[in-house]
Amino acid sequence: LPDCPLTSGLCRLLASVISHVGVYSSFVQDRLAQANYFRDAANLEAYRASCHFLPFINNEIQGPGNQNSIHKSNFESLQKLVLVMAQNDSMVHPKESEHFGYFKDGSRTE
């Protein structure tokens, strides 16, 4: 969790749970909304297999039924889209993911 100081009891607790059971465990996915938006480019197999939201909405994997085609047609039907990215954002990493960018597959830095 970016900018969550480990001096905070809640941040320490969350960091401990995530490090022990994993961000893609159903325990974390079911209880921490931010975990559903985490795309670990260095661990794509676990991300695609267990992340409850982002791989479906990004059309990276096939969702149940015709969910992917519904997401796609809904997105294509937009007449306007506003995306905001803060230059010094410290909560979203990489900040370019606010505009559909993300790290190269296999990397946590590029």
NORZI-V236345 format. One record per run of one state. SS is the DSSP state (hx for helix, st for strand, lp for the rest). FROM is the first residue (numbers start at 0). TO is the last residue. If there is no record, write none. Layout:
SS;FROM;TO
SS;FROM;TO
This chain:
lp;0;7
hx;8;20
lp;21;24
hx;25;30
lp;31;31
hx;32;36
lp;37;42
hx;43;49
lp;50;52
hx;53;56
lp;57;65
hx;66;75
lp;76;93
hx;94;98
lp;99;109
